[in-house]
Amino acid sequence: MSQIRELAYNAKVASRALAAASGAARAQALNAMAGKLEAVKEELLAANAIDLENARKANVPEAFLKRLAITDKIFKHCKRK
């Protein structure tokens, strides 16, 4: 199985487990995920900048570039209270 297919499969399995979990367990899992994303924020932003530059060089439409872009706003939405 390719790495991408394996990641997609694992995400699908995890989403089913998360959907079946209690509200408290889901909240705990989502908070943990947000924390992990925050921990690698700079790395994600740097990789995304490279992806955006490569997409621009490939003349990808602007509408797609907007969906591809990762911004600080996205990280703010990840933070949970």
N, C-alpha and C positions, 0 to 999 in steps of 0.2 A: 504494500500500500504506500502511495506517495505520501510525503510529509504533509502536504496540504490536505489531502483526503483524510489522513489520520487526524489532523487537527480539527477538521470539520466534523468528523465522526465523533470525536471526543466532546466537542462542543454540543452536539446534538444529544448525546447521552447525558451530559451534565445539565442541559436545559430541562430534560425530563425529570431528573432528580430534584432540581430546584423548584420546578412547578409543583411537585408532589410534597414538598417540604412545608412545614408550618410557616406562618407569617414571620415569626421571630427568627426562625432558621434562615428564611430568605433574606431578611433584613441584615442578619449577621454576615451571610455570604456576600451580599451586595456591598456592604461596608468593607469587607476584606478585599474584594476585587477593586474597589475604588482606591483603597490604600496601596495596593500593588501597582495600579496604574500611576498613581501620584509618585511612587518611588522611582519609576522609570520614565517620568514625564520628559525630562530633557532629552533622553535617548530617543523616545518616540517622536518628539518634535523635530529632532535632527534628521531622523530617517524619513519623516514625512516631507521635510523640505527637499530632500533628494528626490523622493517620488514625484513631488510637484514639479520640480525642475525638469525631470525626465519626461513627464507628461506634457509639459509646455513645449519641449523640443519635438515631441511627437505630434504636435498640433491637436492635442486633445481639446474638445470644446470647453469653453469657460464654465458652463453649467456643471460639467463633470468635475472640473477642478475644484469648484466650490464644495462639492460633496466629498471630494478626496481630502480636502484640507482639514487638518487637526489644529484647533486653536485653543487658547486658554479658556475660552468660553465653554468648550466641551468639558474641560477638567472641572470647571465650576459646577457644571450640572452633575458631575459624578459625586461631589461631596454631599454627604447625607448628614442629617441632624440627629 
